[in-house]
């Protein structure tokens, strides 16, 4: 082993010089190794597999011993990270360390609310602060890079990975994407206590046909440019150092080897100079798709479009690169370009100088109580109040003699955390039952009954191979007796807090659904509890809209708490008793039933717009709750909408202002939302589009003037007629309010 230098270069020129020197001394086999990422599973033999591809015993150790691995993933223990890193450094002739990646989606040890919940906060500062905590914990244990944020737009809630993104809207999605990149990565690659952000899945993955995960995607150019690509562009502009490609074919060409997508758009048009990684086995899947003839061909096609790193379970396609170069199937320049980007990021992270982590410090960082406070505040700010008939909420703790907490999800630590969690500490996870007992237990009798057994998937989740991820199915559970016990508990209590939703294994990757109904017998439980006449507060634990038609008509209070994370129960108790007020807003349109999906607020005006709500003869074709909707404990009114200009040039800007008043008796937060509609132009534009927002806090009786800017970035769009981005000379209507149904009551014109 040789090490070229022990001093970290500090300038771009010095970094590149070091990389070029190292690259010049590497063999083809060593270069291919740098372009390979292995799963470093810590699972029993036979379980270390994804799909039908098991990992060979000793494969990772052998690769490390020969300098044949450039990156590892799925290592979250500081001691194990150090051990594997020593193997890599000692096994490389040049002392090249490996890059450790991990799915730090919404926290490592301190679990934040799931990403769709963070998006529901409509608060970039909260999101950035939360992901900075996630990054600090990850970097402490030796993780250098996260496979997040997921910035795929999701407009079909049957798709399970809606939980990982920011919902349906490109403007909100872009703001959330940029905030997550800043939180994870800081101001630059190599910022202390931060990790490289890896936005995924480029691109269009969220538009899978039928909402079926992994299935093909067909999108027009205008949909790609106006809806699906903007969050990726925002992430790139925020400095993201990595992009992960998508599994599926995009318009017939697999995204992992799509030259237009990866070279023309990402590299040439956007100027992205970071590194690209495939999703798991996606290079191998070029053969499965019928795109590549075999693994050597798959490797060639991926490298030719600049796919720098292959994420492989076993038997990587990139192992065939040396023979491909020697045969002339791919140029050494193409391979070197990929290796160069991998080496450069390792240099920028300082891994050659400090490849190992302080194991004692890692334990201290993971236990930092300040991280739990950030998680608690994030859960508070993410909750969305969907219904509060008769102002049942907030509850008055002094007036409560007894509270019935009902539903198996109410006392499930693992489900409180949500999906995509692999290093949790259940001992410190606060369930909703725990939170209410801690907040009310001194003066109120808080009693619990599950009511129904946990529901199960027809096809088990692949994540059940990880300990603790399987949903328990108790053998001794007496279904009828437990249902009756829960109903009686509700009947004899002052209020019933009923928790319903999906178990965490029912959403996420490979967790698409054909239905949005409450799984199992939860609706039956809800109806039976409501029939007692006891006031019911319904808490929804979810990552997508569920069929709540019955609840929206019969339950006085509904609060969407999502999967709220480590401090979820504490935050929910804070919300229920009014210690804080809910101020979140929906990041998606909530349909009445699965038969309506996809349903989006930003549709175009079509034939007979007066009948838009009557497209189905058996059900209103309107949402149960609109995009941007969310109530508060205050009463927010809007007045005096003003524009500071009636006409602006195509490259000009104006300021819209509105007065927001909290006319209620409770302090609270409101998300002020600005929507525009273009009346005419080179294409038919949506009836309204979100183009600005700001979350504000108002005391009871307080008023404030909020200003939002409208400029070329808000008005430009990709026109299929012009085959490019345009700002039309036209008239725009503007509305500002608390959700996407706000009337558009002001207007201005743009002139050439």
C-alpha positions in Angstrom: 0.0 0.0 0.0 1.2 3.5 -0.8 -0.3 6.8 0.2 0.5 9.7 -2.1 0.0 12.6 0.3 -1.0 13.2 4.0 -2.1 16.8 3.5 -5.6 17.5 2.4 -5.7 19.8 -0.7 -7.9 22.9 -0.2 -8.3 24.3 -3.6 -10.1 22.9 -6.7 -6.9 22.9 -8.6 -5.1 21.0 -5.9 -7.9 18.5 -5.5 -8.0 17.8 -9.2 -4.2 17.5 -9.4 -4.3 14.9 -6.6 -7.0 13.0 -8.4 -5.2 13.0 -11.7 -2.0 11.7 -10.1 -3.9 8.9 -8.4 -5.8 8.1 -11.5 -2.6 7.8 -13.6 -1.3 5.1 -11.4 -4.4 2.9 -11.2 -5.0 -0.3 -13.1 -8.2 -1.0 -15.0 -9.3 -3.5 -12.3 -8.7 -0.9 -9.6 -10.7 1.6 -11.6 -13.6 -0.8 -12.0 -13.5 -1.4 -8.3 -13.9 2.3 -7.6 -17.1 2.3 -9.6 -18.7 -0.5 -7.6 -20.8 -0.2 -4.5 -21.7 -3.3 -2.5 -24.3 -3.8 0.1 -22.5 -4.7 3.3 -25.4 -6.5 4.9 -25.1 -7.5 8.5 -27.7 -10.3 8.3 -27.7 -14.1 8.7 -26.6 -16.1 5.6 -29.5 -16.5 3.2 -31.2 -13.3 4.2 -28.6 -11.0 2.6 -30.5 -10.7 -0.7 -32.8 -8.4 -2.6 -35.3 -10.1 -4.8 -33.9 -13.3 -6.3 -30.2 -12.2 -6.1 -28.4 -13.3 -2.9 -25.0 -12.0 -1.9 -22.2 -14.5 -2.1 -20.5 -15.4 1.2 -17.3 -13.4 1.6 -17.9 -11.3 -1.6 -17.6 -8.0 0.2 -14.5 -9.0 2.2 -12.9 -10.3 -1.0 -13.6 -7.1 -2.8 -12.2 -4.9 0.0 -9.1 -7.1 0.2 -8.3 -6.5 -3.4 -9.2 -2.8 -3.8 -12.3 -3.9 -5.7 -14.9 -1.8 -3.9 -15.3 2.0 -4.1 -18.3 2.2 -1.8 -20.3 0.3 0.7 -23.9 0.7 2.0 -26.0 -0.4 4.8 -23.4 0.0 7.6 -24.6 2.1 10.5 -22.3 1.1 13.4 -19.2 3.1 14.0 -17.0 0.1 15.0 -18.1 -1.8 12.0 -17.5 1.2 9.7 -14.0 1.5 11.0 -13.3 -2.2 10.6 -14.5 -2.2 7.0 -12.7 1.0 6.2 -9.4 -0.5 7.5 -10.0 -3.5 5.2 -10.5 -1.1 2.3 -7.5 1.1 3.0 -5.2 -1.9 3.6 -6.5 -3.7 0.6 -5.8 -0.9 -1.8 -2.4 -0.3 -3.3 -3.0 3.4 -3.1 -4.7 3.5 0.3 -8.1 4.6 -1.2 -10.9 4.6 1.4 -14.4 3.5 0.6 -17.4 5.9 0.6 -20.2 4.7 3.0 -23.7 5.4 1.9 -27.0 4.8 3.8 -30.7 5.4 3.6 -30.9 8.2 6.1 -34.4 9.2 5.0 -35.8 10.9 8.0 -33.3 10.3 10.7 -30.8 7.7 11.9 -31.2 7.2 15.6 -33.4 10.2 16.2 -36.3 9.6 13.9 -38.0 12.6 12.4 -41.5 12.6 10.9 -41.6 10.9 7.5 -40.7 13.1 4.6 -44.3 13.6 3.4 -45.0 14.9 6.9 -42.1 17.3 6.9 -43.4 18.6 3.6 -46.8 19.1 5.3 -45.1 21.6 7.6 -44.6 23.9 4.7 -41.6 25.1 6.6 -38.2 24.9 4.9 -36.4 26.0 8.1 -37.9 23.1 10.1 -37.0 20.6 7.3 -33.5 21.9 7.1 -33.0 21.8 10.8 -34.3 18.2 11.0 -32.1 16.9 8.2 -29.1 18.6 9.8 -29.7 16.4 12.9 -30.0 13.3 10.7 -26.7 14.3 9.0 -24.9 14.9 12.2 -25.8 11.4 13.6 -25.0 9.7 10.3 -21.6 11.3 9.9 -20.8 10.5 13.5 -21.0 6.7 12.8 -19.0 7.0 9.6 -21.7 7.5 7.0 -20.6 9.9 4.3 -23.6 10.1 2.0 -27.4 9.6 2.2 -29.7 8.3 -0.5 -32.0 11.2 0.1 -33.9 13.3 -0.4 -36.4 11.5 -2.6 -37.8 14.4 -4.7 -40.1 12.4 -7.0 -43.4 14.1 -7.6 -46.2 11.7 -6.6 -49.7 12.1 -8.0 -51.0 8.6 -7.5 -51.3 7.8 -3.8 -51.5 4.1 -4.5 -47.7 4.4 -5.0 -46.1 3.5 -1.7 -43.2 5.8 -2.0 -45.3 8.8 -1.8 -44.4 8.8 1.9 -40.7 9.6 1.0 -41.4 12.7 -1.1 -43.2 16.1 -0.9 -46.4 15.2 -2.6 -47.9 16.4 -5.9 -46.8 20.0 -6.4 -43.5 21.0 -8.2 -43.2 24.4 -6.5 -43.6 23.0 -2.9 -41.5 20.0 -3.9 -38.7 22.2 -5.1 -38.7 24.2 -1.9 -38.6 21.0 0.2 -35.9 19.4 -2.0 -33.6 22.4 -1.6 -34.2 22.6 2.2 -33.3 18.9 2.6 -30.1 19.3 0.5 -29.1 22.2 2.7 -29.8 20.3 5.8 -28.0 17.2 4.9 -25.0 18.7 3.1 -24.5 22.2 4.5 -22.8 24.8 2.4 -20.4 22.5 0.6 -19.2 18.9 0.3 -17.0 18.3 3.3 -18.8 20.6 5.7 -18.2 19.1 9.2 -21.0 16.9 10.6 -22.8 16.8 7.3 -23.2 14.2 4.6 -23.5 14.3 0.8 -27.1 14.6 -0.3 -28.3 12.2 -3.0 -31.6 13.3 -4.5 -33.5 10.4 -6.2 -34.8 8.8 -8.4 -33.9 10.6 -11.6 -36.4 10.9 -13.1 -40.2 10.4 -13.3 -40.2 7.4 -11.0 -43.2 8.7 -9.1 -45.4 8.4 -12.2 -45.3 4.6 -12.4 -48.3 3.3 -14.3 -51.2 2.4 -11.9 -49.1 3.6 -9.0 -47.3 0.2 -9.2 -43.7 0.5 -7.8 -41.0 -0.2 -10.4 -43.4 -0.2 -13.4 -42.7 1.8 -16.5 -43.3 5.5 -16.9 -44.5 7.4 -19.9 -44.5 11.2 -19.6 -44.8 14.0 -22.1 -42.0 16.6 -22.3 -44.3 19.2 -20.8 -45.1 17.0 -17.8 -41.4 16.2 -17.3 -40.3 19.8 -17.6 -43.1 21.5 -15.7 -43.8 18.9 -13.0 -41.3 16.1 -12.5 -37.9 17.7 -13.2 -38.2 21.0 -11.2 -37.5 19.5 -7.7 -34.4 17.8 -9.1 -33.2 21.1 -10.6 -33.8 22.8 -7.3 -31.7 20.1 -5.5 -28.9 20.5 -8.1 -29.0 24.3 -7.7 -28.8 23.8 -3.9 -25.5 22.0 -4.4 -26.4 18.3 -4.2 -23.3 16.2 -4.7 -25.0 13.1 -5.9 -28.0 12.0 -8.0 -29.5 8.5 -8.0 -31.0 7.2 -11.2 -34.4 5.5 -11.3 -35.2 1.8 -11.8 -37.7 2.0 -14.5 -37.8 2.8 -18.3 -38.7 6.4 -19.0 -40.6 6.7 -22.2 -39.1 3.3 -23.2 -35.5 4.0 -22.3 -34.2 2.8 -18.9 -33.4 5.9 -16.8 -30.1 4.3 -15.7 -28.7 4.5 -19.2 -30.8 7.3 -20.6 -28.4 9.6 -22.5 -30.9 12.4 -22.9 -31.7 12.4 -19.2 -28.3 12.0 -17.7 -26.1 13.8 -20.3 -28.2 16.3 -22.2 -30.3 17.5 -19.3 -28.5 16.8 -16.1 -24.9 17.3 -17.1 -25.0 19.7 -20.1 -28.1 21.7 -19.5 -28.0 21.9 -15.7 -24.3 21.8 -15.3 -24.3 19.0 -12.6 -20.7 18.0 -11.9 -21.4 15.6 -9.0 -21.4 11.8 -9.2 -24.3 9.5 -10.3 -25.2 6.2 -8.7 -27.6 3.6 -9.9 -30.4 2.3 -7.7 -29.9 -1.3 -6.4 -29.1 -3.6 -9.3 -30.4 -1.1 -11.8 -27.4 -1.6 -14.1 -28.0 -5.4 -14.1 -31.7 -4.6 -14.8 -30.7 -3.1 -18.2 -30.6 -6.7 -19.2 -33.9 -7.4 -17.5 -35.5 -4.5 -19.4 -34.4 -6.0 -22.7 -32.2 -2.9 -23.3 -28.7 -4.5 -22.8 -27.7 -7.9 -24.3 -25.8 -9.0 -21.2 -23.9 -7.7 -18.2 -20.9 -6.5 -20.1 -23.2 -4.6 -22.5 -25.1 -3.2 -19.5 -21.8 -1.9 -18.0 -20.8 -0.3 -21.3 -24.2 1.5 -21.8 -24.2 2.8 -18.2 -20.6 4.1 -18.3 -21.1 5.7 -21.7 -23.8 8.0 -20.2 -21.7 8.8 -17.2 -23.2 6.5 -14.6 -20.4 6.7 -12.1 -21.2 4.1 -9.5 -23.1 0.8 -9.7 -25.0 -0.2 -6.6 -24.8 -4.0 -6.7 -26.1 -6.8 -4.5 -23.7 -9.3 -6.0 -21.8 -10.0 -9.2 -21.6 -6.4 -10.4 -21.8 -5.6 -14.1 -19.0 -3.1 -13.8 -16.6 -6.0 -13.0 -16.7 -6.5 -16.8 -15.4 -3.0 -17.6 -11.7 -4.0 -18.0 -12.5 -6.5 -20.7 -14.9 -3.9 -22.3 -12.1 -1.4 -22.5 -9.6 -3.9 -23.8 -12.1 -5.0 -26.5 -12.8 -1.4 -27.5 -16.5 -1.7 -26.5 -16.0 1.4 -24.3 -13.2 4.0 -24.1 -10.8 4.4 -21.2 -11.8 8.1 -21.3 -15.4 7.2 -20.4 -14.3 5.0 -17.5 -11.8 7.6 -16.3 -14.4 10.3 -16.2 -16.5 8.2 -13.8 -13.5 7.2 -11.6 -12.4 10.9 -11.5 -15.7 11.9 -10.0 -15.6 9.2 -7.3 -12.1 10.0 -6.3 -12.8 13.7 -6.2 -15.6 13.4 -3.8 -13.5 11.3 -1.5 -10.8 13.9 -1.5 -13.3 16.7 -0.9 -14.6 14.8 2.1 -11.1 14.5 3.5 -11.3 10.7 3.7 -7.7 10.1 2.7 -6.6 12.0 5.8 -9.4 11.0 8.2 -10.9 7.7 7.0 -12.0 6.6 10.5 -14.5 7.9 13.1 -14.3 8.4 16.9 -16.4 5.6 18.2 -16.9 7.2 21.7 -17.9 10.5 20.2 -20.4 8.7 17.9 -22.2 7.3 21.0 -22.5 10.8 22.5 -23.8 12.3 19.3 -26.5 9.7 18.9 -27.6 10.3 22.5 -27.8 14.1 22.2 -31.1 15.2 23.8 -31.2 18.4 21.6 -31.8 16.1 18.6 -35.0 14.8 20.3 -36.3 18.3 20.7 -35.8 19.0 17.0 -37.8 15.8 16.3 -40.6 16.9 18.7 -40.9 20.3 17.1 -40.9 18.8 13.6 -43.8 16.5 14.5 -45.7 19.4 16.0 -45.3 21.5 12.9 -46.2 18.6 10.5 -49.6 17.7 11.9 -52.6 18.7 9.8 -56.0 19.4 11.4 -58.6 18.1 8.9 -61.7 18.6 10.9 -62.7 20.2 14.1 -66.5 20.3 14.3 -67.8 22.1 17.4 -64.2 23.0 18.3 -63.7 19.7 20.1 -60.0 20.4 20.0 -58.0 21.5 21.8 -59.0 19.3 24.7 -59.1 20.9 28.2 -57.0 18.7 30.4 -58.6 20.1 33.6 -62.0 19.0 32.4 -61.1 15.4 31.5 -61.7 12.7 34.0 -61.1 9.8 31.6 -59.7 9.3 28.1 -60.0 6.1 26.1 -57.0 5.6 23.7 -58.0 3.0 21.1 -56.4 1.3 18.2 -53.3 -1.0 17.9 -51.3 1.8 16.3 -51.7 4.0 19.4 -49.2 1.9 21.3 -46.9 0.6 18.6 -43.4 2.0 18.9 -42.2 0.7 15.6 -45.2 2.0 13.6 -44.9 5.5 15.3 -41.5 5.8 13.6 -42.7 4.9 10.1 -40.9 3.1 7.2 -37.2 3.5 6.2 -35.9 3.1 9.8 -33.0 0.7 10.5 -31.2 2.1 13.5 -34.0 3.0 15.8 -34.0 3.0 19.6 -37.5 1.7 20.6 -36.8 2.2 24.3 -36.9 6.0 23.8 -39.7 6.1 21.2 -42.8 7.7 22.5 -46.1 6.3 21.3 -49.3 8.2 21.3 -50.5 6.3 24.4 -47.2 7.1 26.1 -47.5 10.7 25.3 -51.0 11.1 26.5 -50.3 9.3 29.7 -47.3 11.5 30.4 -49.2 14.7 29.7 -52.6 13.7 31.4 -51.8 10.9 33.7 -51.6 12.9 36.9 -55.2 14.1 36.7 -56.8 12.0 34.0 -57.5 8.2 33.8 -55.9 7.3 30.4 -57.1 3.8 29.5 -56.1 1.8 26.4 -57.6 -1.0 24.3 -56.3 -2.0 20.8 -59.8 -3.0 19.7 -58.7 -4.9 16.6 -55.6 -6.9 15.7 -52.9 -5.5 13.4 -53.7 -5.9 9.7 -51.3 -7.8 7.4 -50.1 -7.5 3.9 -51.2 -10.1 1.3 -47.6 -10.1 0.0 -45.0 -9.5 2.8 -42.6 -6.6 2.7 -39.0 -7.2 1.7 -38.0 -5.1 4.7 -39.3 -7.8 7.1 -35.8 -9.4 6.7 -34.6 -6.6 9.1 -35.3 -7.4 12.8 -38.3 -5.7 14.2 -39.9 -4.7 10.9 -42.5 -7.4 10.7 -46.0 -6.5 11.9 -47.0 -8.8 14.8 -50.0 -11.0 14.5 -50.8 -12.2 18.1 -52.2 -15.7 18.2 -54.1 -15.3 21.4 -56.0 -12.1 20.3 -59.8 -12.6 20.8 -61.2 -10.4 18.0 -64.8 -10.0 19.1 -63.9 -9.7 22.8 -61.3 -7.0 22.1 -63.6 -5.0 19.9 -66.3 -5.1 22.6 -63.8 -4.1 25.2 -62.7 -1.1 23.2 -66.3 0.0 22.6 -67.1 -0.3 26.3 -64.0 1.7 27.2 -65.1 4.5 24.8 -68.6 4.4 26.2 -67.4 5.0 29.8 -64.9 7.7 28.9 -65.2 11.5 28.5 -63.5 11.4 25.1 -62.1 8.7 22.8 -58.8 9.2 21.0 -58.8 6.6 18.2 -55.7 6.0 16.1 -56.1 4.5 12.6 -53.9 4.2 9.6 -51.5 1.9 7.8 -48.8 -0.1 9.6 -45.4 1.1 8.6 -44.7 -2.0 6.5 -47.7 -1.1 4.3 -46.1 1.9 2.8 -42.7 2.8 1.3 -40.8 0.9 -1.4 -42.6 -2.1 -2.8 -45.7 -1.1 -0.9 -48.1 0.1 -3.5 -51.8 -0.6 -2.9 -54.9 -1.2 -5.0 -57.1 0.4 -2.4 -57.0 3.3 0.0 -59.4 1.8 2.6 -58.4 1.5 6.2 -56.6 -1.9 6.5 -58.2 -4.6 8.5 -61.3 -3.9 10.7 -60.3 -0.3 11.6 -63.4 1.2 9.9 -65.6 -1.2 11.8 -63.9 -0.2 15.1 -64.3 3.5 14.3 -68.0 3.1 13.5 -68.6 1.1 16.7 -66.7 3.6 18.9 -68.5 6.6 17.3 -71.9 4.9 17.9 -71.3 5.1 21.7 -72.0 8.9 21.5 -68.7 9.7 23.2 -66.8 12.5 21.4 -64.2 11.0 19.1 -60.8 12.5 18.2 -59.5 10.6 15.2 -55.8 10.5 14.7 -54.5 9.3 11.4 -51.1 7.6 11.2 -50.2 7.5 7.5 -48.0 8.5 4.6 -50.7 8.8 2.0 -54.4 9.8 1.8 -56.8 7.1 3.0 -60.5 6.6 2.5 -62.0 8.8 5.3 -65.3 9.5 3.7 -67.3 8.1 6.6 -65.1 9.8 9.2 -65.4 13.1 7.5 -69.2 13.0 7.9 -69.4 11.4 11.4 -66.3 12.2 13.5 -66.0 15.7 14.9 -62.2 16.0 15.0 -59.6 14.5 12.7 -55.9 15.2 13.0 -53.4 13.8 10.6 -50.2 13.0 12.6 -48.5 11.0 9.9 -45.7 8.7 11.2 -44.4 11.3 13.7 -41.1 9.7 14.8 -39.1 9.3 18.0 -41.0 12.1 19.8 -44.3 11.5 18.1 -46.4 10.7 21.1 -45.1 13.7 23.0 -45.8 16.0 20.1 -49.3 14.6 19.5 -50.2 15.2 23.2 -48.9 18.7 22.9 -51.2 19.3 20.0 -54.3 17.6 21.5 -54.3 19.7 24.7 -53.3 23.0 22.9 -49.8 23.4 24.3 -49.1 24.0 20.6 -51.6 24.5 17.7 -51.5 22.4 14.5 -50.5 24.5 11.5 -49.6 22.0 8.8 -51.2 21.9 5.4 -51.7 19.0 3.0 -49.0 18.5 0.4 -51.4 16.5 -1.8 -55.0 16.5 -2.9 -56.9 14.1 -0.6 -59.4 12.1 -2.8 -62.6 10.7 -1.6 -61.9 7.2 -2.9 -59.3 5.3 -4.9 -61.5 5.4 -8.0 -60.7 9.2 -8.3 -56.9 8.9 -8.5 -54.9 10.5 -9.8 -56.6 13.7 -8.6 -54.6 17.0 -8.6 -55.6 20.6 -8.0 -53.5 22.0 -10.9 -55.4 20.5 -13.7 -56.2 22.3 -16.9 -59.6 23.7 -17.9 -61.2 21.2 -20.2 -64.6 20.7 -21.9 -67.6 21.7 -19.8 -65.6 23.1 -16.8 -68.9 23.8 -15.1 -69.3 20.0 -14.7 -65.8 19.4 -13.4 -67.2 18.1 -10.1 -69.6 15.7 -11.9 -67.2 13.7 -14.1 -68.3 10.5 -12.3 -72.0 9.8 -12.1 -71.8 7.9 -8.8 -69.5 10.2 -6.7 -68.5 13.8 -6.8 -65.2 14.2 -8.7 -64.0 16.7 -6.0 -61.5 16.0 -3.3 -62.4 15.2 0.3 -59.7 17.7 1.3 -58.0 20.1 -1.2 -54.3 20.6 -1.7 -52.9 23.0 0.8 -55.8 22.5 3.3 -55.3 22.5 7.0 -57.2 24.0 9.9 -55.9 25.6 13.1 -57.1 26.5 16.5 -57.2 30.1 15.5 -59.5 31.6 12.8 -57.5 33.1 10.0 -59.1 35.6 7.6 -57.6 37.3 4.5 -58.2 40.9 3.3 -56.9 43.7 1.2 -55.1 41.7 -1.5 -52.9 44.1 -3.4 -50.5 44.0 -6.3 -47.9 46.8 -6.6 -48.1 46.8 -10.4 -50.8 46.2 -12.9 -48.4 45.5 -15.8 -44.8 44.1 -15.9 -42.4 43.2 -18.7 -41.8 39.6 -19.4 -38.6 39.7 -17.3 -40.2 41.8 -14.6 -41.5 41.2 -11.1 -44.2 42.5 -8.8 -45.1 42.1 -5.1 -48.4 40.7 -3.9 -49.5 41.6 -0.4 -52.3 40.5 1.8 -53.4 41.2 5.4 -53.9 38.0 7.5 -55.8 38.2 10.8 -56.2 35.6 13.5 -59.8 36.4 14.6 -59.9 33.4 16.9 -59.3 32.9 20.6 -56.1 30.7 20.2 -52.7 31.6 18.9 -51.6 29.6 15.9 -49.7 29.2 12.6 -51.1 29.8 9.2 -49.4 29.0 5.8 -50.2 31.9 3.5 -50.4 30.5 -0.1 -50.2 32.3 -3.4 -51.8 30.9 -6.6 -51.7 32.1 -10.1 -53.6 31.3 -13.3 -52.5 32.2 -16.8 -55.6 33.1 -18.9 -54.1 32.4 -22.3 -50.8 31.9 -24.1 -48.8 29.3 -26.2 -50.3 26.5 -24.1 -53.4 25.8 -22.0 -52.2 26.3 -18.4 -53.6 24.9 -15.1 -56.6 26.4 -13.4 -54.2 27.5 -10.7 -50.6 26.8 -9.6 -48.9 27.4 -6.3 -46.2 30.1 -6.8 -45.4 31.3 -3.3 -46.0 30.5 0.4 -44.9 31.6 3.9 -45.7 30.1 7.2 -46.4 32.7 9.9 -47.4 32.7 13.6 -50.2 35.0 14.8 -51.4 35.6 18.3 -55.1 35.7 18.9 -56.4 39.0 17.5 -53.1 39.8 15.7 -53.0 41.0 12.0 -50.0 41.0 9.7 -49.2 42.0 6.1 -47.5 39.3 4.2 -45.7 40.0 0.9 -44.9 37.5 -1.8 -43.0 38.1 -5.0 -44.1 37.0 -8.5 -41.4 37.1 -11.2 -40.1 35.3 -14.3 -39.3 32.1 -12.3 -42.9 31.9 -11.2 -44.4 32.6 -14.6 -42.2 30.6 -17.0 -43.2 27.2 -18.2 -42.2 24.6 -20.8 -44.5 25.0 -23.8 -45.0 22.0 -26.1 -45.9 24.4 -28.9 -42.7 26.4 -28.5 -40.6 23.4 -27.6 -38.9 25.4 -24.9 -39.4 27.6 -21.8 -41.5 30.7 -22.3 -43.1 33.6 -20.4 -46.2 34.6 -22.4 -47.5 38.1 -22.8 -50.9 37.5 -21.2 -53.1 38.2 -18.2 -52.6 36.4 -14.9 -55.1 36.0 -12.1 -53.8 35.9 -8.5 -55.2 34.6 -5.3 -53.8 34.4 -1.8 -55.3 32.3 1.0 -55.1 29.2 3.2 -55.5 26.5 0.5 -55.7 25.8 -3.2 -59.4 26.7 -3.4 -58.7 30.4 -2.7 -60.6 32.7 -5.1 -58.4 34.5 -7.7 -59.4 38.1 -7.1 -56.5 40.1 -8.5 -54.9 40.3 -11.9 -51.9 41.7 -13.8 -50.6 41.6 -17.4 -47.2 40.8 -18.8 -46.1 42.6 -22.0 -43.3 42.0 -24.5 
